[in-house]
Amino acid sequence: MQRNIQYVLFDLGNTLLRYDAPWPGSLEEAISALTNYLVENGIVQQADEFHNAFRAKLEQYYTGRDEDNTEYTSLDSLNDLLHEFGIDHVSFLHLRGALDAMYAVSQSYWDAEDDAVSTLKQLQASGYRLGLVTNASDSADVNTLVDKAKIRSFFDVIAISADVGLRKPHPRMFSTALDFWKADPSQAVMIGDLLSADILGANQYGIASIWITRRASKSANQPFMDSVKPDAVVDRLEEIPPLLSTWKMGLQ
């Protein structure tokens, strides 16, 4: 069957980017950077207590973020915790500064996959329009990562759940991108590492789906292995352009 794919949507983390550090240790390092910023600016006094409370707040977010597909931003989490500590009226400048200190740590560990730029170049040269559809609790962090990876110029549209207010697999994440082009779902394909967010969301919205397994979390994907089926599976990004060529010719 031929497919008239004109628009290619990508997830970001563990799809176009890889994380080169153990998560628990780097998370502690990031929270310490945020806490230190607040202490140094005279906003927080109980450093250890605040550090532990913010870790618990993040763990609560990680556990509950996919329950109703509503995005709860890092700014909201930080503001709420400061209020719980009786700290009100913190300027946006200081809130943003604390978050930037935290994300500077994790940003140092994210890098573009070795075949990311070459794949995006090949797809763009072949006439495909490219978009980014990513779940993230902080829009500024995503934009920094995109610029660090030097991939912004490839994308017509970047849909971030922190901006949309909803997370994949909610259809609004996908419609945000497709509406930019006034495109029909049947003209698009979504590429990502999570069966629950990327593949299920695309399938439900009528978008073709490609599951990339190179960095796919076994534990996160295991509950969906039997129920969520992608249209194709690849290990590396460089497999995507030739795969789409076979779809165009009806050879899949």
Salt bridges, closest charged atoms under 4 A:
ASP11 OD1 - LYS168 NZ 2.98
ASP20 OD2 - ARG18 NE 3.17
GLU28 OE1 - HIS51 NE2 2.77
GLU28 OE2 - ARG55 NE 2.50
ASP66 OD1 - ARG167 NE 3.16
GLU71 OE1 - ARG167 NH1 2.65
GLU84 OE2 - LYS57 NZ 2.88
ASP88 OD1 - HIS83 ND1 2.35
ASP100 OD1 - ARG96 NE 2.95
ASP111 OD1 - LYS148 NZ 3.86
GLU113 OE1 - ARG18 NH1 3.89
GLU113 OE2 - ARG214 NE 3.63
GLU113 OE2 - ARG215 NE 2.66
ASP114 OD1 - ARG214 NH1 3.91
ASP114 OD1 - ARG236 NH2 3.15
ASP115 OD1 - ARG214 NH2 2.88
ASP115 OD2 - ARG236 NH2 3.50
ASP138 OD2 - ARG96 NH2 2.92
ASP147 OD1 - ARG152 NE 2.63
ASP156 OD2 - ARG129 NE 2.66
ASP198 OD1 - LYS168 NZ 2.54
ASP231 OD1 - ARG3 NH2 3.51
GLU238 OE2 - ARG236 NE 2.80
